[in-house]
Amino acid sequence: RFSPPWIVVAAMAVASLRWALVAWFTNPWLLTAVQLTHGLVFGAFWIASVEWLRRMAPVEIRASAQMALPVLGYGIGPIFTGIIARYLVPEHGTSALFWVSSGTALVAALLATIAAIQGKGSKPPRHAE
């Protein structure tokens, strides 16, 4: 079985490739085909991330830790993306924003790899609920 950290690594690596292809392709059929991977990649990322947080967070703060995921993903992340887009897109076009997304996902994959190698969250807690 794959542990949640390694699923996150794989999902972020595929997401990085997907964003790079979106930045590169101009053909709408190719873009559509590439974007079809989003559902699988995001689903795997989300489920693995929730489980990874469950395994790592102490019981007393587990719910708060898991709530941080949507706050970052649907709150803070889009705010920063909007700020970056405001300055990047007028000068360099939308493909530049997708290149930044690709790089960000690659950095996330590398950080998750470090955590996975260290074994953080690879095994369920002793008293899993």
Phi, psi and omega in degrees: 000151177268138178276157181307317180302319182287331174293319176298316178303310181297316181297318180290324177295317178293321178298320178300315177297318180299314179297321179297318179293323177296321178293327187272315185288147172240344180287124183297330179290319177293319178299318179297315180299317180295319183291340177296337179287344184302316182302313180292315182294314181294318179300314179296316179301312186294311181298316180293322180295316178298316180292321179299315177297321179300320181288327186269327186280137174300150184307321185298332183239012185301314181296319178295319180297317180290332177289336179296331182300305178292330177298316179289314185289324184248355181243285185293318180303307179296329177298311179295322178298318178298319179295314179297316181298322181304323183262331185277313187296315180300327182273324190236356178087168183293331181298329178297322178295322178290327175295319177297318177299319178298314179296320179297316178295324178294317177298317178299319178297319179294317178295319177294326177297316178300314179296320180294319179297323178286352177082013182290117177078013181285330181245146177298152177297157182303319182250059181297142180255000000 
